[in-house]
């Protein structure tokens, strides 16, 4: 990852959480802690963040009311090759004219780059996905009513009358904070509420996650594994995680980032 991209991620991370540790940033950027220390020092000199013991803090505190979890801008470039490969597999499941639901997230967002030539009926609570599809494809796009959460680029509403109940889909595609024996995990109760409403409107649930998500945990369960139809992940998945998915009776699809490299359709990329 280039220095400029690391700096962007660091600034976005401290704007979201006020204070982040060197270890947190190293995990996000897959860079060494020594490199992160140099990045923090450089950004501190530029006045973009404040260097503190063991990490960095925001010059200006974040606004109240943000959702739990990483901002969209922070997560977008993490494991990008794996996310692209997973997204290609997901779009390959769709037939012409299908009605689908795409939940907001950085992995599901990558689907837009393979949907330019499709004519699908799409409902999404992702502002970023809706905007891209409207500009760069002929898919029909429906969004639920609600407030836009800028950091996560999500449209969320606590109310039932948000048009969700009027849309039926063959499949719903979602990402996740983590996956474990108890099920699919998310970090925020409002996100779970929104996803569960959408899940009721789809026959099949497709979970799109890179292999690192099998090692992460959250305190909130979206749904048990047996509610999931298909899991799409990359070839870094462990044998233990493969067994967990198969034992739950869930179809497992493995996408190879290496085999997809350089092959994606970039005609729809902004």
N, C-alpha and C positions, 0 to 999 in steps of 0.2 A: 504494500500500500504506500502511495506517495505521501510525502510530508504534508502537502496541501490538504489531502483528504484526511489525514490523521488530525490535523489542526481543526478542520471543520467538525469532525466527530467530537473532539474534546470540547470545543466551544458549545456545541449543541447539548452535550451531556451535562455540563455544569449549569447551563440555563434551565435544564429540566429538574435536576436534583439539588441544586445549590452547591453541594460538595460531592466530589467523586474521588475515589482512591486511585492510586497508580495501578493497582491490580485490576480494578474495574476497567480502566481505559486500555490496559494491555490485553485484556480478554476481548474487548470490542474491536480493537485494531489488529490483533494478532502480532503485535510488535513487542520487543523486549522492554523490560522495565527501564533499562538505561536509556533507550530511545525515547520513551514516554517522559522521563525526567527532563531530557533536553527539550522536548516539545513544550512541556509546561513552562520551563524557564524562558523559552523564546516568546511564548504567548504572554507571559507575565511582563516581560520587558515591553511588549507592544501595547500593554494595558488592556488586553482582551479578556484576561482572567487574572485571578490572584493565586499565587503559589502558596500552599500551606503545607504543613508537615504531613507527608505521606500522600499528597494529592493536590487538588486544585479546587477553588471555589469561584462562584460567579461574582462578577463585579456588581451586577444588579440582580437581586433575588428574583426567582421565577414568579409568574402570576399564580394566584390561587386558583383552585378548581381543575388543575391538570389531572389526567388519568394516571393510574399506576402503569409502570412499564416504560420502556425506552421510547423516545420520540421517533417518528417516522424517519426524519433526516439522519438520526444516529444509526438506526438499524439497516437502512436501505442498502448500504454497500458492504455489509458484513456477510461473508460467505456468498457473494453475488453469483459466482459461477454455479454453485450448487443450487441456488434459488432459481436461476434461469433454466437449468436442466429439469428441475422438478416441475416448473411452470409449463415447460414444453410438453411433458408427459400429461399434465392435467388437461391442457387444451386438446390434446389428442383424444381424450375421452369423449369430447363433445361432437355431436352430429349436427349437420346443418339444420337450423331452425330451432334447436334446443332452447328451452328456457332454463337458465341457471342463476344461482345466487353466488356472488363472490363477496366474502367478508373482507373487511379492510385488513391490511397487513403488508409487510414488505415482500414476503414470498408470494402471496396471492397477486400483488401488484405486478409481478413479472409476467403474469399471464397476458397482460395487454400487448406485449411485444410479439405475441404469436396469434393475435386475434384480428389483425387488420383485414384479412381476406374472408373472415367469417361473417355470418348474418345471424347472430344469436340474440335471444331476448335475455337481457341481463338486468338483474336487480343487484345493487351493491350499496353498502353503507360507507363505502370509501370515497371520499371527495376526490382523491388523486386518481383512482381507477375510473370513476365516472367522467372526470374532466378529460383524461387521456382518450377514452373510447369515443367520446363525443367528437373530439378533434381529429382523431386518426383512424376511425373505423366506421363501418356502416351497421354495426350492431345497435339494436335499440337498447336504451338505457333508462332504467327506473331507479329512483332513489327514495328511501323512506323520509318522512318528515323528521325534524329534530334539530338540535344544535350542532354546529360544526366545532369539533375539538381540533384546533390547528396543529398541535404538536403531533398527534397521532393521525391526522388527516381523516378523521372519522365523523360520520353523521349519526348521532345517538339521541334517542328519546326515551324517557321513562314511561311514556303513555302508550296505550294499546292502539289508538286510532292514528297510526302513522303510515298507512297504506300497505304495511307488511302483509296483513291478512288477506289482501286482495291479489297476491301474486303466488302462483304455484310453479314450482321448479322440479325438473327431473333430478338435478344434483345441486348440492351446496358445497362450495370450496372454502375451506378455512385454514388458517395457520394456527399456531398455538404457542404458548409460553413454555410448555413442557408436556411430556407424555410419560406416564408411568402405569404400574399395574392397576391403580385406582381409576385411571381414565385420562381424559384430555384436560389440561390445566390452563387457566388464564390468571392474569394478575389483578383484574379490576372487576368489581361486582356489576358495574354498569355495562361493561363490555359483555359479560356473561349474560345479562338480562337481554341485551340486544341480540346476541348470537342465538340464544335459546328460542326467541320469537321467530327468527329466520329459519331455524332448524325445523320448526313445525310445518313449514311451507315447502319442504323438499323431501323427495322419496329417499335419496341417498346422500350420505355425508362423506365427503372426501377431505382428508386431513393432509395438508402439505407442510412438511417440516424437514429441515436439514437434520442430519444425524446428531448434531450437538444437543438438540432438544430432548433427546432421550436421557440425558444426564442432568437436566434441569428440573427443578420442582417449584411449585407455587402452592399457596395455601388454599386456593379456590379451584374446585372441580367444575368444569363445564358439563361434561357428560361421561358416562362409563365407556370403556372401550367397545362393548358390544353394541353401542349405538352407531359406531363408525362402520361404514361400508368398505372404504379403501384408505390406506395410508400410502402416500408417495414420499419417498425420502431418497437420500443419496447413498452411494456405495460405501460410506464410512460407518454404516450401521453395524453394531456388534451382533454376534450370534445370539447373545442373551436377549437383546431387544427384538431380533427376528422371531425368536421362540415366543416371546411375550405377545407379539402381534398375531402370530399364527394360532397360538393357543386360544386367543379370544375370538377366533373365527373371522378375522378381518383379512381382506385381500391386501397383500403387500406388493407395491411396485417400487423398483429401485432404478433411479435415474443416474447415469454416469456423467458427471460434469466434464470429464476428459473427452468423452466421445461426442459431446455436444459442442465443444469449443469451436467457435468460428462458424457454426452452422445455423445460428438462430436468424430468423427473419427480422432484420433491423429496419425494415421500411416504415414501421410504425413508431419508431423511437423518436421522441421529441428532440 
